[in-house]
Amino acid sequence: MVDPDFVQQDFQRRLREIPLRGMGLSVDVYSPDLFELVNKLRERGLSPGYLEVFKATTTALTTVRQAVPGMPLAYHGEGLWITQPDVQASPFFQQDVGEMITQLNSIQSLWLNHECAMKQMAGYSFGTYVPPLYTPLSAEVVADNIATVQQAMDLQGRRVDGTAPLFLLELPPLTYFAAGTIPIPHFFRLVTARVPCGLVLDIGHLWTVYRYTAACRQVPLEQFVQEFLDEFPLDRVVEIHVAGLACHESVGGVEAGEGLPEWLDAHAAPIPSILFTMLEQVLAHSGLVSLRAVALEVDTKPIEMIVEEYAEAVRRFSLLVQQTMARGRAVEQTGLAPRPASVQEPMCQSDRQQLRDDYARYAQIISGQVPITGPEWQEVAAEVSGLTRYRTSYLPHEILHWGGDLAEMFPQTCRALAERSICLTEFVAFWFRSPRPLTHSYDFFLLKIERFLQFVTERAPEVRVCVQSEGDMLRLAYAQANEVGEPVMEMERTR
Ligand SMILES: [Fe+2]
């Protein structure tokens, strides 16, 4: 049995190593230009307390480290699907963890932030995050996988002060639906009772939890937030994120005339004022005692908008953030004596297999291959419009246009297919027709190329030479761009 007190003390011991960072920005190396952004902020007399940098090439991250030597950096990871019961058996898991630790070391990050979400499950791949199944078994698997990653960081993390980076698990966004048998805050309680990780509370993601669960039809937003925070393990929240929200381009971007808009997480979009109201409510909660940092997530956003929003956020919240962090420090001083790192018992194989089957059904349900069945889908079935929107608009857009538009990637092949009356939407059905073994670490762009080649070879074999030649050119350009650390077209925007 895992002793939750033991786990909590382990967390406290790790938290004490993390200094207060205050307000900062969560950014991407490539978009917008990071150095131009830092300069523009300086011109306005603004200096972020830290920059959280999204996963990039190690070369690019090392360049950032050298270019802003005095700036504390933190790391936003990607591609470790810790929600998945079979992730540790993946042939790429060790390699992905190793690369991530190299990157953490290269920027001397105090933490690894990772979404509690995935883009691959049971052999099916997606372009954007899908939330986990909110069930007790799923929480157990998440905790077990985090423990493995934390152990690797403890062994190989190389910070000059001798401390290891802490795993921070982020509350993921909902994209029109959530499946599970337990409330989302309860799920995070189960995870944190088993593993000494910290949490990232993303305010925009929290808004989508309200919007795409029954809560929005039952209680006002303020009451939802209060009840959520009372149940959520707020004492584990080390960092807060705030980012933009917007209607998705696949549904025309039209905001609802009545009721709540159908916004999704959108880092390039402006931050709506309602999120700052929610931030105020979160910072005022007495349970928030481990806070170290608050970041606006601004990757892909125009620099002028970032500077304006950050200036306004600092003006409005920096004192409140300082007070909240100080309140937490006072609680820590009276904390218990440190104890050694906790040890997890491995999960049994049949539980992992059960959850793997649940995730296979999950992928098949949300891609429309099987009808909605199972206890974790009851609430979704009761209000099915969200899942329908995801399946019929959002997901086809993701496969056909997002992270690389097929018609732009393969212009000659697409023309040849059109001449044969083969509609590209057939590719969406092909993509989800059956699970497929993974052939490399997750990369949506390379996956698109690989699957499109398979699709065209099957559907129009006479076009095979053409699609192969276009695919080879794309792969070459992509490899070259990654070598020099620069994006090609819009194809790397697969976050
Ligand atoms: Fe976030």
Boltz pocket constraint, residues with backbone or C-beta under 6 A from the ligand:
constraints:
  - pocket:
      binder: B
      contacts: [[A, 170], [A, 171], [A, 202], [A, 241], [A, 243], [A, 297]]
      max_distance: 6.0
